[in-house]
Every structure is written in structure tokens, then in C-alpha cells.
Amino acid sequence: MQLLAQQQAHAAETARYKQVVSRLKRLLEMERSSLRNVRMAHLAEATEKSELESLLRQSVEDVRREVARRRRQIPDKGALTSSGGRDVPISEFTVEDRERVMELLLSQERVLLLLYDKTFPKSRE
């Protein structure tokens, strides 16, 4: 009789352990899923940021070439090397040059889409 009671207690304890293990496995899977979602969101954010940075750099380089071209047309502004405008620091950009960078940047559809998505994020349901 006592052996039967011990076996039943052991079986009940084993069943509780199995339930606990099952709940912990579900919790672990939920946490893994959450981590995957966070990683994907972080990767998307980093990709958008690097894409915007790349588009901004391209706009700045375009304006640098324009500034270098203007300086070559005015001989008394100093000698430039044939680097294609890379020697023109941003600090030497005029207000008009800076506005031109923004104009070039905002004329790109991809930039507008990225900015729109950041400004009006999709609702998380």
C-alpha cells in the first residue's frame, strides 16, 4: 500500500515537472520569437539609416563637384587638384550649396519614402 502511494506521488510529481518543462519550453519559444522580431526591426532600422546616409553622402559629393566646377571657372579662387571636388570641405559650402544638398536629397523618391515611413509609422497590430 505504501509503495502504491509512493508511486502515485512520484507519478504526480513527474506530471508536474512535465507541465513545468512544457510551460518553460513555450516561454522560451515566445522569447526566441520576440528576439527574432527585435533583431529584424533593428536590422531594418540600421539598413534605412545607412541607406539615408549613403543618399546624403551622394548628394554632398554631387554638390562638391558643382563647387569644384564653379571654382575652376573662376581662376583667382585658388588652384584645385583634379580630385573631382573631394578637396572641397563642407565647411566651405555656402548657404546656397547647403540648400542644394537638401534639394538633391529630397528630390529622390527613396528618401521621401523613408522619411514618410519614419514620420507616419505603420500601426503595430
N, C-alpha and C positions, 0 to 999 in steps of 0.2 A: 504494500500500500504506500509506504513512504517512498519507495522507488518510483512508483507511478506519479506521485505528487512532484517529485524532483524532475522527472522527465517532462511533465506538463509545464512546470515553472521554467525549465530550460527552453522548451519549445516556445513559450510566450515571450521569454527574453530574446530568443533568436528572432522571432517575428518582429519585435520592437526594433531590434538592431537593423533588420532588413528594411523596415519602414524609414528609419532614420537615414540609412545609407541611400535609399531611394530619394528621399527629400533632398539630401545633400547633393546627389547627382543632378537633380533637376535645378537646384540653385546654382550649381557650378555651370551647367549649360546655359542658364539665363545670364550669368555673369560673363561667360565667354561671348555670348551673342552681343551683350551690351558693349563689351570691349571691342569686338569687331566693328560695331556701328560707330563707336567713338573714333577708332582708327581710320575708318573710311571717311568720316567727317573731317578729321584732321588732315588727311591726305588731300581731300578736295579743297580745303581751305588753303593749304600750302601751295597747291597747284594753281589756284586762282591768284594767289598773291604773287607767285613767281611769274605767272603769265602777265599780270598787270605790270610788274617791274620790268619785264622784258619789253613790253609795248612802250612803256615810258622811256626806257633806255634808247629804244629805236627812234622815238620822237626827238629826244635830246640830240642824238647823233645826226639826225636829219637837219636840225637847226644849226648844229656846229658846222656842218658842211656849208650851209647857207651863209653863215657868218664868215667862214673862211673864204668863200667865193666873193663876198662883198669886200673883204679886206684886200683880196688880190686885185680887185678893180680899183682900189684907192692905194696908190703906191706909197704914200707918206705914212701909212699906218704901221709900218714895220714889216720886216721880212718874215714870211711864213715858210715853214718847210712843206714838203709835198706829202704831208701825213693825211691829207684829206679832211682836215679840220679837227683832228683829235687833240691838237695842242691848244685849242680854244677852251679855257676853263669856264665852267658855268658862272663863276663869279663875274666874268666879263660880259655876260649876256645883258642886253638892255631890257627894259620893260617890254618892249615890242617882241624881242626874242623869246622871252619867257611866255608871253601871251601866245606866240606862235607854237611853242612846245605844247601848251594846253590845247590849242586849236587842232594841231595834228593828232594829239592823243584822243581828243573827244570826237574826232571825225571818223574814228574806227568803230565799226559796228560791234566788234567783240568787246571793246572797252565799255561801250554803253550797256551791253547785255550783262556784263559782270557787275557794273555799278548798279544797275536796276535790280539784279538778284540780291545784292547786298542791302540795298535800300528797302526793298519790299520782299523779304524772305518768304518762301513758301511756308504755309502754316503746317506745323508738325501735328499730325493726327495720329 
